Amino acid sequence: MRMAKGVEWALHTLLNLDMIGGGPVGSGQLAEAHGLSASYLNKQLQQLARAELVISVPGPRGGFRLARPLENITLLDVVEAIEGSTQVFHCTEIRCSGKIGELSPPPTGACAVNAAMRRAEQAWHQSLAAQTLADIRTEVDSTPLVRQVVRSALN
Amino acid sequence: MRMAKGVEWALHTLLNLDMIGGGPVGSGQLAEAHGLSASYLNKQLQQLARAELVISVPGPRGGFRLARPLENITLLDVVEAIEGSTQVFHCTEIRCSGKIGELSPPPTGACAVNAAMRRAEQAWHQSLAAQTLADIRTEVDSTPLVRQVVRSALN
């Protein structure tokens, strides 16, 4: 049970796009900034574009730019854009299978095991949705020289 | 990003062991109760035994029995027993790689992206730890006939 590494890549790349003033920057240059695979990062950027977090700008001076301010991008937006779904527990309704399933009357309510596991995931998703990339930028900005470094690396 | 189906199997099996009064019950019988693979369920039961949630009783009338009351078994105990770790976001410190890594002074604090993702997972784990299998049993008990069905299936 492991989140795709593309989530880490996407989060840092969105922060970098903000720090240089929005873009557009090519995927090759964005990948080089963190020593990432350009083709794999390009795939993540396409997913971020489909989720309307970045805009793909065509042409020789094109690339990717932020589609909206970091205040309006939550961790959940990014995780969902890359992972597709954030559901990790999948109920296969085993209560309706086997001997127990045969002997039981048809279930009328939701499976209690599933409901409990969903409540816990809900707490996770709520925390992901409550944190914006602007909040993270505030923390990153406490690192000395960070903006100068990102601008130098992406210019 | 998907939790092993063994988590669902383990949760239902622990509830069944409680409903029949604790066990021991063989893994074959426990598997048949929900139409599961006996060899795969046996692997989950061994993991539950290593985590001290069940006790393996040897001998011809042996099997598995609960190691402690459901009040003392949380969802987090079961997920950790089966999944090993509940950490889904893995920071690979890309901030220290590539051009940005080269130009940056050595980091002094934790990565802000990682810290934010960890906070969200913490909320999930806290909710998993706050729910015991006894809480789920209370919900399951509202299903008509459930105890009789489980006892018939496992006797």
Interface residues (C-beta under 8 A of the other chain):
Chain A: M1 R2 M3 A4 K5 V7 E8 W9 L11 H12 L15 N16 A31 E32 A33 H34 G35 L36 L75 E83 T86 V88 F89 H90 C91 T92 I94 R95 S97 G98 K99 I100 G101 L103 S104 P105 P107 T108 G109 A112 V113 A115 A116 M117 R119 A120 E121 Q122 A123 W124 Q126 S127 L128 Q131 D135 I136 E139 V140 S142 T143 P144 L145 V146 V149 V150 S152 A153 L154
Chain B: M1 R2 M3 A4 K5 V7 E8 W9 L11 H12 L15 N16 A31 E32 A33 H34 G35 L36 L75 E83 T86 V88 F89 H90 C91 T92 I94 R95 S97 G98 K99 I100 G101 L103 S104 P105 P107 T108 G109 A112 V113 A115 A116 M117 R119 A120 E121 Q122 A123 W124 Q126 S127 L128 Q131 D135 I136 E139 V140 S142 T143 P144 L145 V146 V149 V150 S152 A153 L154
